[in-house]
Amino acid sequence: MIWLIPTTVFVATDQHTKVNITADVDTRLRFERRIDRDFNRTNSDNRSELLLRVRPGVTAKLAKWSARLQWQLAESVVWTPQRNFSATNSDATVASIMYTDGPQKVTVGRQKIGFADERLIGPLEWINLSRSMDGVRFQNASWDVFAFRIGLAPNRPRDQRMAGVVHNHRYGTTAYLLKTDKVGADDVTIHTLNHVWKEKVNKGFRTEIEIAGQIGKIGSRDLAAFAAHGRATWQLNAASTVAVEANLASGGQSAGHIKTFDNLLPTNHKFYGAMDTIGWRNMEEVTLLATHKTDPKGSITFGWHNFWLFDATDGWYSAGGPINARAGGLYQDPTGSSGRHLGTEFDLQYSRVINPSSTLTCGIAVFQPGGFVKSFNPGASRNQVWAYGALTYKF
């Protein structure tokens, strides 16, 4: 690993002003192992990955102005039965200038943009490369207005543009989002209206709801779709919490209409199971979560997720967006005869703060396929297993 010593340098410009320059570093090392990604024991698709990310950064501040540059070296080494390979990315993950005046700030350049819980727009920091946006953003206590294109991301959509207006008020957070893109020969225009509401009912109970509706055009077809999320959380005691959650997103298509919700640019890893088998598209889910602090520096989390397709004729969309692949094709049955039940996922994760700068996390998860998945692998269906361990260091 590469370590940088955090430093602060003051450069005098005159007797009244000085530039404050601060250096920092963010590193992460993670190992992952996935067994039977396509749930088929006859197809050898096991995969191991070693992921290293090093991000040295520097921030310069002068009065109300600041500039931020963070470089990223992302290295991945992959082992599969078919071949071993590696990939390297070296690029600026942040390169921006910010003007701050009290609660108001304007940021221009490459930056990380997200709002609310990042179900629709977020930087997706879980993946090694993550996501950065090239654009402009205005923020104050009540408003968040932005426009951008994707500057850094895996399989970067070069023609995609996003703009949004987000309003924080006493009844929650309301957002209008506009996405334009070009996919093949099709022009894409999607309007999304989103609202997030959170309420602390009492000391030990809180709730949250998020709903979204979409209209637009994808080529010659009209889009009309919706999605919803609900969660209730109970604080059992100082160390333990439990939560129940439900999620759904519409799906289905015809010659002239699309009903499949567009998940836009989310941080899906935080929500629909640690294994990242599904996104907020053509899905239904019920979830039970339990977290317990083992001591002041450690915590363990258990998750149970049960998944269905919203529309049996539409596909099973991955956390990254496309339909999940299987041996010989995709997990989609246009006839709908394969049913809707995708399966059940069990997650167990542990996190420990080693010191103020470093954290260790690890976990294991099992996905038991349901009737829909088994129908594509008759007599050969098998559970998918995933495990990881990660060490982060920031200062």
C-alpha positions in Angstrom: 0.0 0.0 0.0 1.0 3.6 -0.4 0.8 5.9 2.7 0.9 9.7 2.6 1.5 11.8 5.6 -1.3 14.3 6.0 0.1 17.8 5.9 -1.2 21.4 6.1 0.7 24.2 4.4 -0.1 27.9 4.8 1.1 30.0 1.9 0.9 33.7 2.6 -0.4 35.9 -0.3 -0.5 39.1 1.7 -1.0 40.1 5.3 -4.8 39.6 5.2 -5.1 36.3 3.3 -3.4 32.9 3.2 -3.9 29.7 1.3 -4.5 26.6 3.4 -3.2 23.4 1.5 -4.1 20.0 3.0 -3.0 16.6 1.7 -4.8 13.3 2.5 -5.1 9.7 1.4 -7.9 7.1 1.1 -6.9 3.5 0.5 -8.9 0.3 0.4 -7.9 -3.4 -0.1 -10.7 -6.0 -0.7 -10.8 -9.7 -1.6 -14.0 -11.3 -3.0 -14.9 -14.8 -3.9 -18.1 -15.8 -5.7 -19.2 -19.4 -6.4 -21.8 -20.3 -9.0 -22.8 -16.9 -10.2 -25.3 -18.3 -12.7 -26.7 -20.9 -10.2 -25.7 -23.7 -12.6 -23.4 -26.4 -11.2 -22.5 -27.7 -14.7 -21.1 -24.3 -15.8 -17.8 -23.3 -14.1 -18.0 -19.6 -13.5 -16.4 -19.2 -10.0 -14.6 -15.9 -9.6 -12.0 -14.4 -7.2 -11.0 -10.8 -7.1 -8.3 -8.8 -5.3 -9.2 -5.1 -5.5 -6.8 -2.3 -4.4 -7.8 1.4 -4.6 -5.4 4.3 -3.6 -6.6 7.9 -3.7 -4.2 10.7 -2.8 -5.8 14.1 -2.6 -5.1 17.7 -2.0 -7.4 20.6 -1.1 -6.5 24.3 -1.3 -8.6 26.9 0.5 -8.5 30.7 0.1 -11.3 32.7 1.8 -14.6 31.5 0.3 -12.9 29.6 -2.5 -11.5 26.0 -2.4 -10.1 23.6 -5.0 -10.0 19.8 -4.7 -8.0 17.3 -6.6 -8.1 13.6 -5.8 -6.3 11.1 -8.0 -7.3 7.4 -8.1 -5.3 4.3 -8.8 -7.6 1.3 -9.0 -6.1 -2.1 -9.6 -8.0 -5.3 -9.9 -6.7 -8.9 -10.2 -9.2 -11.6 -11.3 -9.0 -15.4 -11.2 -11.5 -17.5 -13.1 -11.4 -21.1 -14.4 -11.2 -19.9 -18.0 -8.5 -17.2 -17.5 -6.7 -14.8 -15.1 -6.5 -11.1 -15.9 -6.0 -7.7 -14.3 -7.2 -4.1 -14.9 -5.8 -0.8 -13.9 -7.4 2.6 -13.9 -5.5 5.9 -13.2 -7.6 9.0 -13.4 -8.9 12.0 -11.4 -11.9 11.0 -9.3 -12.4 14.6 -8.1 -11.2 17.8 -9.8 -13.4 20.7 -8.8 -13.5 24.3 -7.6 -16.0 25.3 -4.9 -17.3 28.7 -3.8 -18.9 28.8 -0.4 -20.9 31.7 1.1 -22.6 30.7 4.4 -25.0 27.9 3.7 -24.7 28.3 -0.1 -22.1 26.7 -2.2 -21.4 26.2 -5.9 -19.2 23.3 -7.2 -17.9 23.1 -10.7 -15.9 20.3 -12.3 -15.5 16.6 -11.5 -17.2 15.7 -8.3 -19.3 13.1 -6.4 -23.0 13.8 -6.6 -25.8 12.0 -4.7 -29.0 12.9 -2.8 -31.2 11.4 -0.1 -30.2 7.7 0.3 -28.7 7.4 -3.2 -31.4 5.0 -4.5 -31.5 7.0 -7.8 -28.2 9.0 -7.9 -25.0 8.2 -6.0 -21.3 7.7 -6.5 -21.4 3.9 -6.0 -18.3 3.8 -3.8 -18.5 0.0 -3.2 -17.1 -0.8 -6.6 -13.3 -0.3 -7.2 -13.6 2.4 -9.9 -16.7 4.1 -8.4 -18.5 6.9 -10.2 -17.7 10.6 -10.7 -19.7 13.3 -12.4 -18.5 16.2 -14.6 -20.8 19.2 -14.0 -22.0 22.0 -11.9 -23.9 21.9 -8.6 -25.6 24.6 -6.4 -26.6 23.7 -2.8 -28.0 25.5 0.2 -30.1 24.4 3.2 -33.2 23.8 1.2 -32.2 23.4 -2.5 -29.8 21.1 -4.4 -29.6 21.8 -8.2 -27.2 20.0 -10.5 -26.4 19.1 -14.1 -23.7 16.6 -15.2 -22.5 13.9 -17.5 -20.6 10.8 -16.3 -16.9 11.6 -16.0 -15.6 8.3 -14.5 -17.4 4.9 -14.2 -17.2 1.4 -15.5 -18.7 1.1 -19.0 -19.2 4.9 -19.0 -22.3 6.0 -20.9 -20.8 8.7 -23.1 -24.1 10.2 -24.3 -25.9 10.2 -21.0 -26.8 13.5 -19.3 -28.5 14.1 -16.0 -30.0 17.2 -14.3 -32.0 17.5 -11.1 -33.7 19.9 -8.7 -34.0 18.6 -5.1 -35.9 20.4 -2.4 -35.5 19.6 1.3 -38.6 20.7 3.4 -40.5 19.8 6.5 -42.3 17.0 4.8 -39.1 15.3 3.4 -37.1 15.5 0.2 -38.7 16.0 -3.2 -36.7 15.8 -6.4 -37.3 16.2 -10.2 -34.7 14.4 -12.3 -34.1 14.5 -16.0 -32.1 11.9 -17.9 -31.3 12.0 -21.6 -29.2 9.4 -23.4 -28.8 7.6 -26.7 -28.9 3.8 -26.7 -28.1 2.4 -30.1 -30.4 4.3 -32.5 -32.9 5.2 -29.8 -33.0 8.6 -28.1 -33.9 8.4 -24.4 -35.7 11.0 -22.4 -36.9 10.1 -18.8 -38.6 12.4 -16.3 -38.5 11.2 -12.7 -40.4 12.6 -9.7 -39.1 11.3 -6.4 -40.1 11.9 -2.8 -38.4 10.6 0.4 -40.1 10.9 3.8 -38.5 9.9 7.2 -40.1 10.2 10.6 -38.8 9.4 14.1 -42.1 8.3 15.7 -40.5 8.0 19.1 -37.2 7.2 20.8 -37.2 3.6 19.7 -39.1 3.6 16.4 -38.6 5.3 13.1 -40.1 4.9 9.6 -39.1 5.9 6.0 -40.9 5.9 2.6 -39.5 6.6 -0.8 -41.7 6.7 -4.0 -40.8 7.5 -7.6 -42.7 7.9 -10.8 -41.4 8.1 -14.3 -42.6 9.1 -17.8 -40.7 9.6 -21.0 -39.7 8.2 -24.4 -37.3 5.4 -25.3 -37.0 5.4 -29.0 -40.6 5.2 -30.4 -42.0 3.7 -27.2 -43.6 5.6 -24.3 -42.3 5.0 -20.8 -44.5 5.0 -17.7 -43.1 3.4 -14.6 -43.0 3.6 -10.8 -41.1 2.4 -7.7 -41.6 2.4 -4.0 -39.6 1.7 -0.8 -40.8 1.4 2.8 -39.0 0.6 6.1 -39.7 0.4 9.8 -36.9 0.3 12.3 -37.0 -0.6 16.0 -34.2 0.2 18.5 -34.5 -2.7 20.9 -31.8 -1.4 23.2 -28.5 0.5 23.1 -26.8 -2.3 21.1 -29.5 -3.9 18.9 -31.9 -2.8 16.1 -34.2 -4.7 13.9 -35.9 -3.5 10.7 -38.5 -4.7 8.2 -38.4 -3.4 4.6 -40.4 -3.7 1.4 -39.3 -2.6 -2.1 -40.9 -2.8 -5.5 -40.2 -1.4 -9.0 -42.5 -1.8 -12.0 -41.6 -3.9 -15.1 -43.0 -5.1 -18.4 -42.8 -4.1 -22.0 -44.9 -4.2 -25.1 -44.6 -3.0 -28.7 -45.5 0.6 -27.9 -44.9 0.9 -24.1 -42.2 0.3 -21.5 -43.2 -0.1 -17.9 -39.7 -1.1 -16.5 -38.5 1.5 -14.0 -35.1 3.1 -14.8 -32.9 2.9 -11.7 -30.8 5.8 -13.1 -27.4 6.1 -11.4 -27.9 4.5 -7.9 -25.7 3.0 -5.2 -27.6 -0.3 -5.2 -25.1 -2.2 -3.1 -26.4 -0.5 0.0 -29.9 -1.8 -0.4 -31.0 -5.0 -2.1 -28.7 -7.6 -0.6 -25.0 -7.7 -0.2 -24.5 -10.0 -3.2 -25.7 -7.3 -5.8 -27.8 -9.7 -7.7 -30.7 -7.2 -8.3 -31.4 -3.5 -8.8 -34.6 -1.4 -8.4 -36.1 -2.6 -11.7 -38.9 -5.1 -12.3 -38.7 -6.4 -8.7 -40.5 -7.0 -5.5 -38.7 -7.6 -2.2 -39.4 -8.1 1.5 -36.5 -7.9 3.9 -35.6 -8.5 7.6 -32.5 -6.8 9.0 -30.9 -7.1 12.4 -27.8 -5.2 13.7 -26.0 -5.8 17.0 -23.0 -3.8 18.4 -20.7 -6.5 19.9 -18.7 -3.8 21.6 -18.0 -0.1 21.1 -15.9 -0.8 18.0 -17.6 -3.8 16.5 -21.0 -4.6 15.0 -22.6 -7.6 13.2 -25.5 -7.4 10.7 -27.8 -10.1 9.5 -30.1 -9.8 6.5 -32.8 -11.9 5.0 -34.1 -11.0 1.5 -36.9 -12.6 -0.5 -37.1 -11.5 -4.2 -39.7 -11.8 -6.9 -40.2 -10.3 -10.4 -42.8 -7.6 -10.7 -43.7 -8.8 -14.2 -42.9 -12.4 -15.1 -42.4 -11.6 -18.8 -39.7 -9.1 -18.1 -36.1 -9.8 -17.1 -34.2 -10.1 -13.8 -32.1 -7.0 -13.8 -28.8 -6.9 -12.0 -27.6 -4.2 -9.6 -25.5 -2.8 -12.4 -28.5 -2.4 -14.7 -28.5 -5.1 -17.5 -30.4 -8.4 -17.2 -28.5 -11.1 -15.4 -26.6 -13.5 -17.6 -26.8 -17.3 -17.5 -25.3 -20.2 -19.4 -26.6 -19.8 -22.9 -28.5 -16.6 -22.5 -30.2 -14.2 -20.1 -32.5 -14.6 -17.1 -35.7 -13.6 -18.9 -38.7 -15.6 -20.0 -41.0 -13.5 -22.4 -43.8 -16.1 -22.0 -43.9 -15.6 -18.2 -44.2 -19.4 -17.7 -41.1 -19.6 -15.5 -42.9 -17.8 -12.6 -41.8 -14.8 -10.6 -40.0 -16.1 -7.5 -36.2 -15.3 -7.9 -35.0 -16.7 -4.5 -33.9 -15.9 -1.0 -30.6 -14.3 0.1 -29.0 -14.5 3.6 -26.3 -12.0 4.5 -24.0 -11.9 7.5 -21.5 -9.1 7.8 -19.1 -7.9 10.5 -17.4 -4.5 10.8 -14.7 -3.4 13.3 -13.0 0.0 13.8 -9.4 -0.7 14.3 -8.4 2.9 15.0 -9.8 6.3 13.9 -8.2 5.9 10.5 -8.8 2.2 9.6 -11.7 -0.2 9.5 -12.0 -4.0 8.9 -15.1 -5.4 7.3 -16.0 -9.0 6.2 -19.0 -10.9 5.2 -20.6 -14.0 3.7 -23.9 -14.4 1.8 -25.9 -17.3 0.2 -28.5 -16.9 -2.5 -31.0 -19.8 -2.7 -32.6 -19.8 -6.2 -36.4 -19.8 -6.5 -38.6 -21.3 -9.1 -37.9 -18.8 -11.8 -34.1 -19.4 -11.6 -34.5 -23.2 -11.3 -36.6 -23.3 -14.5 -33.5 -22.3 -16.5 -31.2 -24.9 -14.9 -33.4 -28.1 -14.6 -31.6 -30.7 -12.5 -28.4 -28.5 -12.2 -29.6 -25.6 -10.0 -27.3 -24.6 -7.2 -26.9 -21.9 -4.5 -24.7 -19.0 -5.2 -22.2 -18.1 -2.4 -20.2 -14.9 -2.0 -17.7 -13.8 0.6 -15.4 -10.8 1.1 -12.9 -9.1 3.4 -11.9 -5.5 3.2 -9.5 -3.1 5.0 -9.8 0.7 4.6 -7.4 3.4 5.7 -8.2 7.1 5.6 -6.4 10.2 6.9 
